């Protein structure tokens, strides 16, 4: 019986939360561009034990964007468009927390 209670408390104290937003990006109001690559992603992670450790959210976003650009370098006349920033929080037993930031964007090339 005690084992069942411990297992129930362990599962009840683990959760995952998702949040996100769409950031400002290049203006695509006229037909002077073409999509070069769609849905490029960059990620970053932070880990906390008892609330200590990791990075602030703004630093996580910057690290994820740098990861996106490292894996998808921009060339001349290219910009990021349709940028979204998403966070996934995983909490285990109220002791350990892992935050993952995902920055996704499309790469567009403007006509010369």
DSSP file (Angstrom, degrees, kcal/mol; ACC not computed):
  #  RESIDUE AA STRUCTURE BP1 BP2  ACC     N-H-->O    O-->H-N    N-H-->O    O-->H-N    TCO  KAPPA ALPHA  PHI   PSI    X-CA   Y-CA   Z-CA
    1    1 A X     >        0   0    0      0, 0.0     4,-1.9     0, 0.0     5,-0.1   0.000 360.0 360.0 360.0 -42.1    0.0    0.0    0.0
    2    2 A X  H  >  +     0   0    0      1,-0.2     4,-2.4     2,-0.2     5,-0.2   0.879 360.0  54.7 -62.9 -37.3    2.8    2.4    0.9
    3    3 A X  H  > S+     0   0    0      1,-0.2     4,-2.5     2,-0.2    -1,-0.2   0.901 106.1  51.4 -62.7 -41.2    4.4    1.7   -2.5
    4    4 A X  H  > S+     0   0    0      2,-0.2     4,-2.4     1,-0.2    -1,-0.2   0.901 110.5  48.8 -63.1 -41.0    1.2    2.6   -4.3
    5    5 A X  H  X S+     0   0    0     -4,-1.9     4,-2.4     2,-0.2    -2,-0.2   0.918 111.7  48.7 -65.4 -44.0    1.1    5.9   -2.4
    6    6 A X  H  X S+     0   0    0     -4,-2.4     4,-2.3     2,-0.2    -2,-0.2   0.913 113.2  47.3 -62.9 -43.5    4.7    6.7   -3.2
    7    7 A X  H  X S+     0   0    0     -4,-2.5     4,-2.4     2,-0.2     5,-0.2   0.912 111.7  50.7 -64.8 -42.6    4.2    6.0   -6.9
    8    8 A X  H  X S+     0   0    0     -4,-2.4     4,-2.1     1,-0.2    -2,-0.2   0.909 112.2  46.3 -62.4 -43.1    1.0    8.0   -7.0
    9    9 A X  H  X S+     0   0    0     -4,-2.4     4,-1.4     2,-0.2    -1,-0.2   0.891 110.8  53.7 -66.6 -39.3    2.8   11.0   -5.4
   10   10 A X  H  < S+     0   0    0     -4,-2.3    83,-0.3    -5,-0.2     3,-0.2   0.925 113.2  41.5 -61.8 -45.0    5.8   10.7   -7.7
   11   11 A X  H >< S+     0   0    0     -4,-2.4     3,-1.1     1,-0.2    -1,-0.2   0.852 112.7  54.4 -71.6 -33.8    3.6   10.7  -10.8
   12   12 A X  H 3< S+     0   0    0     -4,-2.1    -1,-0.2     1,-0.2    -2,-0.2   0.751 104.8  54.9 -71.2 -23.0    1.4   13.5   -9.5
   13   13 A X  T 3< S+     0   0    0     -4,-1.4    81,-0.7    -3,-0.2    80,-0.5   0.338  92.6  83.3 -95.8   8.1    4.4   15.8   -8.9
   14   14 A X  E <   +A   92   0A   0     -3,-1.1     2,-0.3    78,-0.2    78,-0.2  -0.922  55.7 155.0-109.7 134.8    5.8   15.6  -12.4
   15   15 A X  E     -A   91   0A   0     76,-2.2    76,-2.7    -2,-0.4     2,-0.4  -0.980  31.8-142.4-152.8 164.5    4.4   17.9  -15.1
   16   16 A X  E     -A   90   0A   0     -2,-0.3     2,-0.4    74,-0.2    74,-0.2  -0.999  15.1-166.9-131.6 135.3    5.1   19.6  -18.4
   17   17 A X  E     -A   89   0A   0     72,-2.7    72,-3.0    -2,-0.4     2,-0.4  -0.951   2.5-161.1-123.3 141.8    4.1   23.1  -19.3
   18   18 A X  E     +A   88   0A   0     -2,-0.4     2,-0.3    70,-0.2    70,-0.2  -0.966  17.5 158.0-123.3 139.2    4.2   24.7  -22.8
   19   19 A X  E     +A   87   0A   0     68,-2.2    68,-3.7    -2,-0.4     2,-0.3  -0.965   6.7 154.9-149.6 163.5    4.0   28.4  -23.7
   20   20 A X  E     -A   86   0A   0     -2,-0.3     2,-0.3    66,-0.3    66,-0.3  -0.988  18.1-156.5-175.8 173.0    5.1   30.5  -26.6
   21   21 A X  E     -A   85   0A   0     64,-2.6    64,-3.1    -2,-0.3     2,-0.5  -0.975  26.5-110.7-157.7 165.0    4.6   33.6  -28.7
   22   22 A X  E     -A   84   0A   0     -2,-0.3    62,-0.2    62,-0.2     2,-0.2  -0.913  35.8-150.5-104.6 127.8    5.2   35.0  -32.2
   23   23 A X        -     0   0    0     60,-1.9    60,-0.4    -2,-0.5    59,-0.1  -0.483  28.1 -84.7 -95.2 163.7    8.0   37.6  -32.4
   24   24 A X        +     0   0    0     -2,-0.2     2,-0.2    58,-0.1    -1,-0.1  -0.375  58.0 165.2 -62.1 144.4    8.4   40.6  -34.8
   25   25 A X        -     0   0    0      1,-0.1    56,-0.2    -3,-0.1     3,-0.1  -0.818  40.2 -40.0-148.4-171.7   10.0   39.6  -38.0
   26   26 A X        -     0   0    0     54,-1.3     2,-0.5    -2,-0.2    56,-0.3  -0.183  62.2-108.5 -58.7 145.7   10.7   40.8  -41.5
   27   27 A X        -     0   0    0      1,-0.1     3,-0.2    54,-0.1    -1,-0.1  -0.665  33.9-179.4 -78.6 121.8    7.9   42.6  -43.3
   28   28 A X        +     0   0    0     -2,-0.5    -1,-0.1     1,-0.2     5,-0.1  -0.317  37.4 126.2-115.6  47.6    6.5   40.4  -46.0
   29   29 A X        +     0   0    0      3,-0.0     2,-0.3     2,-0.0    -1,-0.2   0.717  65.8  46.8 -83.9 -20.8    3.8   42.8  -47.3
   30   30 A X  S    S-     0   0    0     -3,-0.2     2,-1.2     2,-0.0     3,-0.1  -0.794  89.1-109.0-119.2 166.0    4.9   42.8  -51.0
   31   31 A X  S    S+     0   0    0     -2,-0.3    -3,-0.0     1,-0.2    -2,-0.0  -0.263  80.9 112.4 -88.7  49.5    5.7   40.0  -53.4
   32   32 A X        +     0   0    0     -2,-1.2    79,-2.9    79,-0.0     2,-0.3  -0.041  67.2  59.3-109.8  31.5    9.4   40.8  -53.6
   33   33 A X  E     -B  110   0A   0     77,-0.3     2,-0.3    -3,-0.1    77,-0.2  -0.943  59.4-149.9-148.6 167.0   10.7   37.6  -51.8
   34   34 A X  E     -B  109   0A   0     75,-2.0    75,-2.8    -2,-0.3     2,-0.5  -0.992  31.3-107.4-139.7 148.5   10.7   33.9  -51.9
   35   35 A X  E     +B  108   0A   0     -2,-0.3    73,-0.2    73,-0.2     3,-0.1  -0.624  32.7 178.1 -75.2 124.9   10.9   31.3  -49.2
   36   36 A X  E    S-     0   0A   0     71,-2.8     2,-0.3    -2,-0.5    72,-0.2   0.844  70.5  -0.1 -92.4 -44.0   14.3   29.6  -49.1
   37   37 A X  E     -B  107   0A   0     70,-1.7    70,-3.4    35,-0.0    -1,-0.4  -0.984  69.6-150.0-150.3 135.1   13.8   27.3  -46.2
   38   38 A X  E     +     0   0A   0     -2,-0.3    68,-0.2    68,-0.2    70,-0.0  -0.824  68.5  11.0-112.5 149.5   10.8   26.8  -43.9
   39   39 A X  E    S+     0   0A   0     -2,-0.3     2,-0.2     1,-0.2    67,-0.2   0.886  70.6 176.5  58.4  48.3   10.5   25.8  -40.3
   40   40 A X  E     -B  105   0A   0     65,-3.0    65,-2.1    -3,-0.3     2,-0.4  -0.603  12.9-158.4 -76.5 143.2   14.1   26.1  -39.3
   41   41 A X  E     -B  104   0A   0     -2,-0.2     2,-0.3    63,-0.2    63,-0.2  -0.948  20.6-177.7-131.4 147.8   14.7   25.4  -35.6
   42   42 A X  E     -B  103   0A   0     61,-2.0    61,-2.7    -2,-0.4     2,-0.3  -0.989  14.5-164.3-136.6 145.1   17.2   26.2  -32.9
   43   43 A X  E     -B  102   0A   0     -2,-0.3     2,-0.3    59,-0.2    59,-0.2  -0.899  12.0-178.6-130.9 157.9   17.0   25.1  -29.2
   44   44 A X  E     -B  101   0A   0     57,-1.7    57,-2.8    -2,-0.3     2,-0.3  -0.971  12.3-153.5-147.7 157.9   18.6   25.8  -25.9
   45   45 A X  E     -B  100   0A   0     -2,-0.3     2,-0.3    55,-0.2    55,-0.2  -0.942   8.1-170.4-133.7 151.2   18.1   24.2  -22.4
   46   46 A X  E     -B   99   0A   0     53,-2.2    53,-2.9    -2,-0.3     2,-0.4  -0.993  10.0-156.8-138.3 143.5   18.5   25.3  -18.8
   47   47 A X  E     -B   98   0A   0     -2,-0.3     2,-0.4    51,-0.2    51,-0.2  -0.955   6.7-169.2-123.4 140.9   18.4   23.0  -15.8
   48   48 A X  E     -B   97   0A   0     49,-3.0    49,-2.6    -2,-0.4     2,-0.5  -0.985   9.4-164.9-130.2 137.5   17.5   24.0  -12.2
   49   49 A X  E >  S-BC  96  52A   0      3,-2.2     3,-1.7    -2,-0.4    47,-0.2  -0.989  87.0 -14.1-121.5 120.1   17.8   22.1   -9.0
   50   50 A X  T 3  S-     0   0    0     45,-3.3    -1,-0.1    -2,-0.5    46,-0.1   0.835 129.6 -57.7  54.0  35.2   15.8   23.6   -6.1
   51   51 A X  T 3  S+     0   0    0     44,-0.4     2,-0.4     1,-0.2    -1,-0.3   0.471 112.8 118.0  80.4   2.7   15.5   26.7   -8.2
   52   52 A X  B <   +C   49   0A   0     -3,-1.7    -3,-2.2     0, 0.0    -1,-0.2  -0.868  54.0  25.6-108.4 135.1   19.2   27.3   -8.6
   53   53 A X  S    S+     0   0    0     -2,-0.4    -5,-0.1    -5,-0.2    -7,-0.0  -0.515  70.7  74.9 116.0 178.4   21.0   27.2  -12.0
   54   54 A X  S    S-     0   0    0     -2,-0.2     2,-0.3    -7,-0.1    -1,-0.2  -0.136  73.4 -68.1  77.3-169.2   20.3   27.8  -15.6
   55   55 A X        -     0   0    0      1,-0.1     2,-0.1     2,-0.0    -9,-0.0  -0.755  44.5 -97.5-119.5 163.1   19.7   31.0  -17.6
   56   56 A X     >  -     0   0    0     -2,-0.3     4,-2.1     1,-0.1     3,-0.3  -0.396  43.3-104.9 -73.9 161.7   17.0   33.7  -17.7
   57   57 A X  H  > S+     0   0    0      1,-0.2     4,-2.4     2,-0.2     5,-0.2   0.875 120.2  54.4 -59.1 -40.1   14.4   33.3  -20.4
   58   58 A X  H  > S+     0   0    0      1,-0.2     4,-2.1     2,-0.2    -1,-0.2   0.885 109.5  48.1 -63.3 -37.0   15.9   36.2  -22.5
   59   59 A X  H  > S+     0   0    0     -3,-0.3     4,-2.5     2,-0.2    -1,-0.2   0.862 109.7  52.8 -69.9 -35.3   19.3   34.4  -22.5
   60   60 A X  H  X S+     0   0    0     -4,-2.1     4,-2.4     2,-0.2    -2,-0.2   0.914 109.7  48.9 -64.3 -42.1   17.6   31.1  -23.4
   61   61 A X  H  X S+     0   0    0     -4,-2.4     4,-2.4     2,-0.2    -2,-0.2   0.927 112.1  48.4 -63.4 -44.7   15.9   32.8  -26.4
   62   62 A X  H  X S+     0   0    0     -4,-2.1     4,-2.5     1,-0.2    -2,-0.2   0.913 112.0  48.9 -62.5 -42.9   19.2   34.3  -27.5
   63   63 A X  H  X S+     0   0    0     -4,-2.5     4,-2.0     1,-0.2    -1,-0.2   0.895 111.8  49.2 -64.5 -39.3   21.0   31.0  -27.3
   64   64 A X  H  X S+     0   0    0     -4,-2.4     4,-2.2     2,-0.2    -2,-0.2   0.893 111.3  49.5 -66.8 -39.1   18.2   29.2  -29.2
   65   65 A X  H  X S+     0   0    0     -4,-2.4     4,-2.5     2,-0.2    -2,-0.2   0.914 110.2  50.3 -65.8 -41.6   18.4   31.9  -31.9
   66   66 A X  H  X S+     0   0    0     -4,-2.5     4,-2.1     1,-0.2    -1,-0.2   0.877 109.9  51.2 -63.2 -36.6   22.2   31.6  -32.2
   67   67 A X  H  X S+     0   0    0     -4,-2.0     4,-1.9     2,-0.2    -1,-0.2   0.896 109.1  50.9 -64.9 -40.6   21.7   27.8  -32.5
   68   68 A X  H  X S+     0   0    0     -4,-2.2     4,-1.4     1,-0.2    -2,-0.2   0.931 113.1  44.8 -61.0 -46.4   19.2   28.3  -35.3
   69   69 A X  H  < S+     0   0    0     -4,-2.5    -2,-0.2     1,-0.2    -1,-0.2   0.815 109.5  56.1 -70.6 -30.4   21.6   30.7  -37.2
   70   70 A X  H  < S+     0   0    0     -4,-2.1     3,-0.4     1,-0.2    -1,-0.2   0.908 115.2  38.0 -65.1 -41.6   24.6   28.3  -36.6
   71   71 A X  H  < S+     0   0    0     -4,-1.9    -2,-0.2     1,-0.2    -1,-0.2   0.662 130.1  32.0 -83.2 -17.4   22.7   25.5  -38.3
   72   72 A X  S  < S-     0   0    0     -4,-1.4    -1,-0.2    -5,-0.2    -2,-0.1  -0.572  81.7-164.1-138.9  71.3   21.1   27.7  -40.9
   73   73 A X        -     0   0    0     -3,-0.4     2,-0.3    -2,-0.1    -3,-0.1  -0.289  20.0-122.7 -63.3 141.0   23.5   30.6  -41.8
   74   74 A X        -     0   0    0     -5,-0.1     2,-0.2     4,-0.1    -1,-0.1  -0.596  23.6-157.4 -84.1 143.7   21.9   33.5  -43.6
   75   75 A X    >   -     0   0    0     -2,-0.3     3,-1.7     1,-0.2    -1,-0.0  -0.477  44.6 -51.6-106.1-177.7   23.3   34.6  -47.0
   76   76 A X  T 3  S+     0   0    0      1,-0.3    -1,-0.2    -2,-0.2     3,-0.1  -0.277 125.9  10.9 -57.9 139.1   23.0   38.0  -48.7
   77   77 A X  T 3  S+     0   0    0      1,-0.2    33,-3.0    32,-0.1     2,-0.4   0.603 101.3 123.4  67.2  15.0   19.4   39.3  -49.0
   78   78 A X  E <   + D   0 109A   0     -3,-1.7     2,-0.3    31,-0.2    -1,-0.2  -0.844  32.7 170.4-107.9 145.6   18.1   36.6  -46.6
   79   79 A X  E     - D   0 108A   0     29,-2.1    29,-2.4    -2,-0.4     2,-0.4  -0.947  36.7-102.4-142.8 163.0   16.3   37.3  -43.3
   80   80 A X  E     + D   0 107A   0     -2,-0.3   -54,-1.3    27,-0.2     2,-0.3  -0.730  42.9 178.6 -85.4 138.0   14.3   35.4  -40.7
   81   81 A X  E     + D   0 106A   0     25,-2.9    25,-3.1    -2,-0.4   -54,-0.1  -0.925  54.5  26.0-135.8 160.9   10.6   35.7  -41.0
   82   82 A X  E    S-     0   0A   0     -2,-0.3     2,-0.3   -56,-0.3    -1,-0.2   0.910  78.3-170.6  54.0  48.7    7.6   34.2  -39.1
   83   83 A X  E     -     0   0A   0    -60,-0.4   -60,-1.9    -3,-0.1     2,-0.4  -0.537   8.4-175.2 -76.7 130.5    9.6   33.8  -35.9
   84   84 A X  E     -AD  22 104A   0     20,-2.8    20,-2.5    -2,-0.3     2,-0.5  -0.966  11.0-158.2-124.1 145.9    8.0   31.8  -33.1
   85   85 A X  E     -AD  21 103A   0    -64,-3.1   -64,-2.6    -2,-0.4     2,-0.4  -0.990  14.9-179.3-124.2 124.0    9.4   31.3  -29.6
   86   86 A X  E     -AD  20 102A   0     16,-2.6    16,-2.9    -2,-0.5     2,-0.4  -0.945  10.5-158.1-126.1 145.5    8.2   28.3  -27.5
   87   87 A X  E     -AD  19 101A   0    -68,-3.7   -68,-2.2    -2,-0.4     2,-0.5  -0.954   2.6-165.5-121.7 141.7    9.1   27.1  -24.0
   88   88 A X  E     -AD  18 100A   0     12,-2.4    12,-2.6    -2,-0.4     2,-0.5  -0.984   8.0-165.0-125.2 119.1    8.7   23.7  -22.5
   89   89 A X  E     -AD  17  99A   0    -72,-3.0   -72,-2.7    -2,-0.5     2,-0.5  -0.903   2.9-170.9-103.6 127.4    9.0   23.4  -18.7
   90   90 A X  E     -AD  16  98A   0      8,-2.7     8,-2.6    -2,-0.5     2,-0.5  -0.983   4.7-171.9-117.9 125.1    9.4   20.0  -17.2
   91   91 A X  E     -AD  15  97A   0    -76,-2.7   -76,-2.2    -2,-0.5     2,-0.5  -0.968   3.4-167.5-122.0 128.9    9.2   19.7  -13.4
   92   92 A X  E >> S-AD  14  96A   0      4,-3.0     3,-2.1    -2,-0.5     4,-2.0  -0.963  70.6 -28.1-121.9 119.2   10.0   16.6  -11.5
   93   93 A X  T 34 S-     0   0    0    -80,-0.5   -79,-0.2    -2,-0.5    -1,-0.1   0.645 103.7 -80.7  56.2  18.2    9.1   16.2   -7.8
   94   94 A X  T 34 S+     0   0    0    -81,-0.7    -1,-0.3     2,-0.3     3,-0.1   0.564 125.9  82.2  68.8   6.4    9.3   19.9   -7.4
   95   95 A X  T <4 S+     0   0    0     -3,-2.1   -45,-3.3     1,-0.3   -44,-0.4   0.794  85.2  44.2-107.7 -44.4   13.1   19.6   -7.1
   96   96 A X  E  <  -BD  49  92A   0     -4,-2.0    -4,-3.0   -47,-0.2     2,-0.4  -0.883  61.1-178.7-112.2 134.5   14.3   19.4  -10.7
   97   97 A X  E     -BD  48  91A   0    -49,-2.6   -49,-3.0    -2,-0.4     2,-0.5  -0.999   7.5-168.0-134.6 133.0   13.2   21.7  -13.5
   98   98 A X  E     -BD  47  90A   0     -8,-2.6    -8,-2.7    -2,-0.4     2,-0.5  -0.987   5.6-165.3-121.5 125.6   14.3   21.6  -17.2
   99   99 A X  E     -BD  46  89A   0    -53,-2.9   -53,-2.2    -2,-0.5     2,-0.5  -0.947   3.2-168.7-112.1 126.0   13.4   24.5  -19.4
  100  100 A X  E     -BD  45  88A   0    -12,-2.6   -12,-2.4    -2,-0.5     2,-0.5  -0.957   3.9-160.6-114.3 130.6   13.7   24.1  -23.2
  101  101 A X  E     -BD  44  87A   0    -57,-2.8   -57,-1.7    -2,-0.5     2,-0.5  -0.943   5.1-169.2-111.0 130.3   13.4   27.0  -25.6
  102  102 A X  E     -BD  43  86A   0    -16,-2.9   -16,-2.6    -2,-0.5     2,-0.5  -0.978   3.0-168.3-121.3 120.5   12.7   26.4  -29.3
  103  103 A X  E     -BD  42  85A   0    -61,-2.7   -61,-2.0    -2,-0.5     2,-0.4  -0.941  11.5-176.7-106.7 124.1   13.0   29.3  -31.8
  104  104 A X  E     +BD  41  84A   0    -20,-2.5   -20,-2.8    -2,-0.5     2,-0.3  -0.932   9.5 156.0-121.7 145.5   11.5   28.5  -35.2
  105  105 A X  E     -B   40   0A   0    -65,-2.1   -65,-3.0    -2,-0.4     2,-0.4  -0.983  36.4-118.9-158.5 162.4   11.6   30.7  -38.3
  106  106 A X  E     - D   0  81A   0    -25,-3.1   -25,-2.9    -2,-0.3     2,-0.6  -0.842  25.5-134.9-102.2 147.5   11.4   30.7  -42.0
  107  107 A X  E     -BD  37  80A   0    -70,-3.4   -71,-2.8    -2,-0.4   -70,-1.7  -0.917  25.1-173.4-102.8 124.9   14.2   32.0  -44.1
  108  108 A X  E     -BD  35  79A   0    -29,-2.4   -29,-2.1    -2,-0.6     2,-0.5  -0.903  15.3-146.5-117.8 148.5   13.2   34.3  -47.0
  109  109 A X  E     -BD  34  78A   0    -75,-2.8   -75,-2.0    -2,-0.4     2,-0.3  -0.961  15.8-140.4-113.0 124.4   15.3   35.7  -49.7
  110  110 A X  E     -B   33   0A   0    -33,-3.0   -77,-0.3    -2,-0.5     2,-0.1  -0.652  24.4-112.0 -84.6 139.9   14.4   39.2  -51.0
  111  111 A X              0   0    0    -79,-2.9    -1,-0.1    -2,-0.3   -79,-0.0  -0.374 360.0 360.0 -67.2 146.6   14.7   39.8  -54.8
  112  112 A X              0   0    0     -2,-0.1    -1,-0.1     0, 0.0    -2,-0.0   0.464 360.0 360.0 -80.3 360.0   17.4   42.2  -55.9
